Amino acid sequence: QAMLAQAPRGEPLQSDQGQHPPSCSFSAARRMAPSCVDSEWGRVAVAGSGFLADGYDLYIIGQVERVLAVEFECSNGTLRTDCLTTDEFKAYTSALSSAALFGAVVGQLLFGTLADRLGRRFIFITTACLIIFGSFASACVMESGGGPGMLLTQLVIARGLLGFGIGGEYPLSATICAEGTAPRRRGTLMSVVFANQGLGYLLSAVLMLALSYAEVPNAYMWRIALAFGGIVPMISLYFRMQMHESEDYTKIAAARKAGDKGVDIMLTVRRYAWHLVGTAGNWFLFDIVFYANSLFNAEVTSIIQVGPGGLKSDMLRTLIIVLIMLPGYFVGV
C-alpha cells in the first residue's frame, strides 16, 4: 500500500517492471562485499542461515536429553549418588523440551512487532545475538553445589532465552526474503529459505552421531552439541551487519512517518484475513506433528533395531528419521 502511495500516477511499480536486486558474483562473494549481502541470493542465504540455526537448536534438545538421561537418571545406571529419579528427571526434561518453544512464541510476537517499527536489520542482529548467547549459556550451565537439579534448571532458563531469539528469526527470515526477492520467484526462494531448517536437523543428527561414535564423554558431548548451535549465527552475524533495510520497508516507514493511514497493520490483516487463517492453520497442524516427532523421536523409534546399542543406536535412529523427512523440503521447493 505504501508503494502504491509513493509511485507516480500512471507509472508501474518497480517490482512490476521485473527488476531484481543486484546479482552477487563469485568474486564479490569472496570479498564479502555488502552489495553481495543485499543481492537477492545474498538475502536468501542470510535468511536461510537463520532457519538452519533454528532447526538445529530446536532438534538437538531431544538428542541431548538422551545423553543427560544416561548421565543423571538413576534408572540408566549412572554412578552418581545424587542422581535423579525417573519422575524427577521427566519433570525437568518436560520443562527443558518446552522452554524453547514457549520462548519462541513470545519472540515471534515481540520481535515481529518491533521489526515493523524499528527496522528489520536491527532486530535481525538482535535475534542472532540472543541465539548465540543462549547457545553458549546452555553449554556452560553448572551444578553450583545444587546437583543435577540446579544444572537442569539453569539449562531450562538458557533454552528459554535461546527460544526467545529463535522466535524472532521466524517472521524476520521470511520477511527479509520476501522483501528482497523478485515477485515472480519469491515463493520458490522462500521455500529455499525454509528448506534450510531441514539442513539444521541433518546437521544436529550427524554431529551427535559423530560425537557418540568418537566416544566423547557424556559430560562433554551434550555441551559441545549445545554450544555448536551458536556457530552458524556467529558467522551469519557479520553478514547481517552488512545488510541494508529493504526498499519496501523504507517506503512503508516513510509513509507511516508522514501519517499515511494506508499502511495501518489492521487494514492489511483485514484484507488478507483468509490468507492468514489458511497459512497459520496449516502451519499449526504441521507443528503438532513436527515438534512431537522432534522432541520424542527417541521414544517413538526405540523399536527400530539398529546399531550397537546405547547412545549410538539412539543417534542412528534419529538420523534415519531425518533422512526420511529431508527430501520433502526440497520436493516442496
N, C-alpha and C positions, 0 to 999 in steps of 0.2 A: 504493500500500500504506500509505503514511503517512497519507493522507487517510482510508482505511478505519479505521485505528487511532485517529484523532483524533475521528471522528464518533460522536456518542452512539448507542447501540444503538437500532435501530428507526427512526432518522431518516435520510432520504435525504441524500446529499452535496449540497453547494451546486451543483456542476456538473450534477447530475442534476435539479435543480429548474428548469433552463432559465434561470438567472440569468446575466446578462452583465456584463462590466466596464462602468463608466460610459461613456456615449456622449460624443463630442467634438463640441461645437457649433462653428460657424464663428467666432463671437466669441471662444470660448476658444482656438481655433487661432491667431487673430490675436494674442492676448495671450501665446501660447506657454506657457500655464498647465501646471504639472506634471500636473494631473489629466487634461489632454488627452493628454499623453505616455503615461500609464498606461491610457488607454482602449484598447478593442480595436483600433480602426483606428490609433490612435497607435502602438501596439506594432508593428502590421503595417508602418506607414510607416518606423519607425526600423529594424526588421529588414530591410525591403526596401532601404533605402538602403545597408546593408552589402553586400547581394548586387549592387546596381548598381555600387558601387565595385569589388567583386571582379571582376565581369565586365569592367569597363573595364580594370583593371590587368592582368588575365591576357590579354586580347585585344590590347591595344595593342602588346605587345612584338613581335609578328610584323610589324606595320607599321613600327615603329621600326627594326627590323633592316634593312628595305629602305632606309631613309634612311641608316643607318650604313654600309651596303654602298657606297652612292654616295660617301660622304664618305671612307671609309678603305680600301676594297678596290682594289688596283691594277688589276684587270681591268675595273673600272667607270669608268675614265677619270679618276680623281682626280689632281689636280696635286701632291699631297703626295709628297715624296721618301722619307718613312718609311712609306709605305703598306704594307698587309698583303697577302701572297699569298692566293690563293683558299683554300688549305688552312689557313693560319693563321687567316683570318677565319672559316672554317667551324668551327674548333675553339672559337673564342671564342663564336660565336653558338649553338653546341650547348650550351655551359655556360650562356649567357645565357637560352636558352629553358627550360632545365631548372631553373634556380636557384629560381625562384618556386614551381615545382611540388614540389621537394624540401622547401623551406621550409614549404609548405602541409601536407604530410604530417605533418611534425613538429609544426606548430602545431595541427593538428586533435587529435592525441593529447594533447599537453600541455595546451592551453587547455580542451579538453573535460573533461579530468580535473580541472583546477583550478577550473573553473566549478561543478562538483559539490561542491567543498569550500569555496571562498572566496566563492561567490555569482556570479550571472550579471552583475549590474550592474558590479562592479569589473573583471571580466575583459573585458566588452564595451567598457569605456572603454579598457582597456589595448590591446586589439587595434586599436581605432581610432587610438590614438596611434602604434602601430607602423606602420600603413599610411601615416599622414601623414608620419612621419619617413622611411620607406622611399621614398615617392614623391618627396619633395623632395631626399633624398640621391641618388636616381637621377638627378635633373635637374642636380645640382651636381658630378658627378664631373669630375675634371680630369686632364690628362695628366701634370702634375707632373714634366716633364722625361723621362718614360718613353715618350712617344709614344702611339699608339693602343692598344697592348697594355696599358699602365698604366691608361688610361681605361676600357677594356672590363673589365679585372679588377676595378676599383672598382665598375663597374656590376653585375657578377655578384654581388658581395657585397651591394650595396644591394638588388638584386632578391631575393636570398635572405632578407634581413630583411623585406622587403615581403611575400614569400610566407608567412613565419612568422606575420605578422599576419592575412593572408588566411585561412590555415588555421584560425585560431581563430574567424573570422567564420562559417564554415560551420555547425558544430554550435551555436554560440550564437544565430545568427539563427533557425534552425529551432526551437530550444528556447524562446526568448523568445516567438516567435509562438505555438507550441503551448500554452504555459502561460498566455498572456494572451488566448486566444480561446475562445468557447463551443464545446463538443464538436460540435454539430450542423453547424457550418460551419467547423470547424478545417481540414479538408482543403482546402477552397476557398481559405481565406485563406493557408494555407501555400503553395499554388500561386501565389497572387498575389505572395508574397514571392520565390519562386524566379523568377518571370517578370521581376523587376527585373534579373536577370542579363542577359537579352536586351536590355533597355534600355541596359545598360552597354556591350554590344557595339556597339549602334547609335550611342551617343554617341562611342565611340572612332573608328568608321568615319567619321562625319560630321565630327568635329574634324580628323582627318588629311586628309580630302578638302578641307575649307575651308582648312587651312594650305597645302596644296600648290597650290591654285588662287590663293591670295593671294600666291604666290611668296615665302613666308617662307624665308629662307636655311636650308639644311640644318642648319647648326650650331646654329640656334635652334629649328628645327621639332621635333626629337626631344626637346629639353629641355622645351619648352612642353608637349608631349604627355605626358611622364612626370610633370611637376610637376602637371598638371591632375588627375591621379589622386588627389591629396591634398585637392582642394577639397570633394568630397562628404563624405568623412569629417570634415572640419573643421566643416562645417555640422551633420552628424549628432552630433558630439561634445557639443554643448550639450544636445541632447535626451536623449542617453544619460545625462548627468549629472543630469537631472531625473527619471529613472526610479526606481522603487522595485522591490525584489525581488518576484517573483510570489508569490501566496498558496501555490501548490503547493510552490515551493522553500522557503518559510518553514516550512511544515508538515514537510517532509522533513528540513530542518536541525534542527528541534526534536526530531523523532523520533530522529534519529541521535545527537543530544546526550544524549538520555535513554537511549540504549543499545538502542533497538528494533532487533531483528535483521531485521524485516520490510522494511527499506529497504536491505538489502545489495544492492550492484550485481550480484553474481553470481546472486542469485535472480531478478532481473529479466532478465538475459541468458538464463538457462536457460528462463524462462517464455516469452520471445519469441524464442527462438533461430531458428526458421524464418522469422519475420517479418524478422529482421535479415539472415539469409542471402539471402532473396529481394530485399530492398530494396538491400542493399550489392552483391549480384551484378549487379542491373540497372544500378546506378549505375556499377559498374566497367566494364561493357560500353559504356555510354554515354560514359564518359570516354575510352576508347580512341579512339573515332571523333571525339569532340568536340575534344579537345586536339590531335589530329593535324590536324584541319581548321583549328583556331585558329592553330597555330604555323606551318603550312606552306601556308596558303591561297594565298600569292603564287606558289609553285611550281605548285600544283595548278591554279590558274585562269589561268596565264600564256598558255594557248592562246586565251583569250577576247579577241577584238579589239575594244577599246572605248577611247574617249578619244584624246587627242592623243599618247599615248606617255609613257614615262618614269614618274616617280613618280605623276603624275596618273592614268595608266591603272591603276597598281597599286592606288591608293586607290579608284578607281571599281569595280574588280573585287571588292575587299574589301566595299564597300558592297552590291554586288549579292548576295553570299553572305549577308550579314547580313539583308538584306530578305527573302531566301528563307526563312531559318530562323526569323525573328522571329514570324510568325503562329502557329507551332507552340506557343510558350509560352502564348499567350492562348487557343488552342483547348484546350490542356490545362486551363486554369483553368475 
